Amino acid sequence: MSSELRTRAIVGILLILVALAALFFGGFLFWTLLSVAGVLMQGEWGDLTGANPENRKLAMFAVSVPLAILCPAAAGVSWLAFGLMAAAFFFVALTSRSVKLALGVPYIVVPVMALLFLRGQAPDTIGLLLTLWALALVWATDIGAYFAGRSIGGPKLAPRVSPSKTWSGLGGGVLAALLVGFLLYRFAGLPVQLAAASGLLAVAAQLGDLFESSMKRRAGVKDSGTLLPGHGGVMDRLDGVVAAAPLAAACYMFLVLP
């Protein structure tokens, strides 16, 4: 194993362990992890959209307002949080004169809301299971897509955006996500409707990955940042979650809740 691959593997394992620990304890710890990641992602979004340092910092401060109100000790996931998200969007757009920079606010806040909504479901074990499902299927999609793409190859999925992605990789990612979904259904009691929807969420995760790849291509960079050795930036690790988490919350709301 090369030193680069070893570093990537070690950092990846540590990231998953931190995420699982915060997910298990939930509440303030889970919100803190998501909020810190959200502010860092807004900074990376600013770099990818070409914002100057002043506007980049302004956007990071602005996104912290709706993220702060999502704290379980404050309003949590509520209409107030949606209102503050909209206000932060317009504030950034008007002060920076850049709608592209302002779009980072909903890009970050909506998936954070979705994950906190899922984790907050009662009883606590259900909230834990739902959030674990939403995150684990993204991890499974990445792993399945990587190994299927490497072993099978074939036609490119979106060669102009991400030359390494293939249709076989997408298929492998969908199958891996479905496997995780039905394992959680069989052994943990995940609603069968959500297990069946895992494949759809895998597609969403891959689209989220492609969207971020298109941003990096337009910005002329390989990674969204350099914070995580071997992995790039925070956006590079959470691009699939950004797309899959809101869809996971919607599936739970419309397929499971009465």
Secondary structure as the mmCIF struct_conf table of DSSP 4:
data_model
#
loop_
_struct_conf.conf_type_id
_struct_conf.id
_struct_conf.beg_label_comp_id
_struct_conf.beg_label_asym_id
_struct_conf.beg_label_seq_id
_struct_conf.end_label_comp_id
_struct_conf.end_label_asym_id
_struct_conf.end_label_seq_id
HELX_RH_AL_P HELX_RH_AL_P1 SER A 3 PHE A 25
HELX_RH_AL_P HELX_RH_AL_P2 GLY A 27 LEU A 48
TURN_TY1_P TURN_TY1_P1 THR A 49 GLY A 50
HELX_RH_AL_P HELX_RH_AL_P3 PRO A 53 ILE A 69
TURN_TY1_P TURN_TY1_P2 LEU A 70 LEU A 70
BEND BEND1 CYS A 71 CYS A 71
TURN_TY1_P TURN_TY1_P3 PRO A 72 ALA A 75
BEND BEND2 VAL A 77 SER A 78
HELX_RH_AL_P HELX_RH_AL_P4 TRP A 79 SER A 96
TURN_TY1_P TURN_TY1_P4 ARG A 97 ARG A 97
HELX_RH_AL_P HELX_RH_AL_P5 VAL A 99 ALA A 102
TURN_TY1_P TURN_TY1_P5 LEU A 103 LEU A 103
HELX_RH_AL_P HELX_RH_AL_P6 GLY A 104 ARG A 119
TURN_TY1_P TURN_TY1_P6 GLY A 120 GLY A 120
HELX_LH_PP_P HELX_LH_PP_P1 GLN A 121 GLN A 121
BEND BEND3 ALA A 122 PRO A 123
HELX_RH_AL_P HELX_RH_AL_P7 ASP A 124 ILE A 152
BEND BEND4 PRO A 155 PRO A 155
STRN STRN1 LYS A 156 ALA A 158
TURN_TY1_P TURN_TY1_P7 PRO A 159 VAL A 161
STRN STRN2 SER A 162 THR A 166
HELX_RH_AL_P HELX_RH_AL_P8 TRP A 167 ALA A 188
HELX_RH_AL_P HELX_RH_AL_P9 VAL A 192 ALA A 219
TURN_TY1_P TURN_TY1_P8 GLY A 220 GLY A 220
BEND BEND5 LYS A 222 SER A 224
BEND BEND6 THR A 226 LEU A 227
STRN STRN3 LEU A 228 LEU A 228
TURN_TY1_P TURN_TY1_P9 PRO A 229 HIS A 231
STRN STRN4 GLY A 232 GLY A 232
BEND BEND7 GLY A 233 GLY A 233
HELX_RH_AL_P HELX_RH_AL_P10 VAL A 234 LEU A 255
TURN_TY1_P TURN_TY1_P10 VAL A 256 VAL A 256
#
